[in-house]
Amino acid sequence: MIPKTQRKVMTGRVVSDKMAKTVIVEVEQRHAHPLYGKVVTRARRFKAHNEEPLAKLGDLVKITESRPYSREKRFRVSEIVQRGVVVEQAVDVELESLRAKEEADRATRRAEEERRAAERLAKLAGDEEEEASSEAEEATGGEEE
């Protein structure tokens, strides 16, 4: 058994909480490339035991190495460092606002097209009326002369 002082402790973000009593935590490690010096980010995912489901999607948590809880679970959530904003809900809200905006744009375009069509019809009807009235004026004007 590993003494509590030598257990690995990592900090990561909860990326899934769909399982009962289990969360998937993504731990990012950043280091400079040995030759090029560019900062490289490597991410690993660990399944962690979450007995009382306190850790939710998007939370920043500390996970501690522990006894094997299952075939793949070797960590447990020791503390919640920071509560996170649920990304999926934010995306859903954004999608809804985009859909509403598109629907408003469509309604505006439809109204504009209907207005133009009405103007064209009025213009065509006005041209026919002008022709009919000019013919009538010619006919009456011709009789007067």
Beta strands, then each sheet from edge to edge (+ up, - down):
strand 1: 9-19
strand 2: 22-32
strand 3: 39-49
strand 4: 60-65
strand 5: 73-82
sheet 1: 1+ 2- 3+ 5+ 4- 1+
end
